[in-house]
Amino acid sequence: MALTIAQTWRIGGITFVTLQVFHILPGVFAQPAGWGDFFIGITAPFVALYLARPGHKRLFLAWNIAGVFDLVTAITLGVLSSTGVGVLRPPVSTDAMTVLPLSLVPTFAVPLLLIVHIILITQAMGWQTQSVNPIAKAPVHPSIARA
């Protein structure tokens, strides 16, 4: 649960959208990266409290896969919008992401959160789904079994 709650800080991704408004980051990067981070961050407490259990394995995995997809998309669009690569050639580049404090996002935060998602996915893959009839799985006392 604590690792899921750690994703809450991604609410701060809305900063990318704000920086786009001030022409510091390109919209082609800031919109999907900012809103994606915001969605994962705002839903993290709900996911931690209600979905981080074997009975909700599929939804929990889907949320984590969405989080990984958001991080991969953000990095890809950030590189494609940079001055060096310039494939998308937006009027504003992602050069601001190479200067502190924003440089901490691609160099530290994204790898860390990606690792957290991988850990959560790996743990959830090992969850056993709960049986419909828990009594049927209960051990039988040897004296009852002989009768």
LINTA-V709081 format. One line per field, one symbol per residue. psi: psi as a letter, one per 30 degrees, with the letter a starting at -180 (. if undefined). Layout:
psi = ???
//
This chain:
psi = eeeeeffeffefffeeeefeeghekkefeeeeeeeeeeeeeffeeeeeeffilefheeeeeeeeeeeeeeeeeeeeeeefgleeegefhlfklgfffgkkffffeffeeeeeeeeeeeeeeeeeffkkkkkejfeffkkkkeeeef.
//
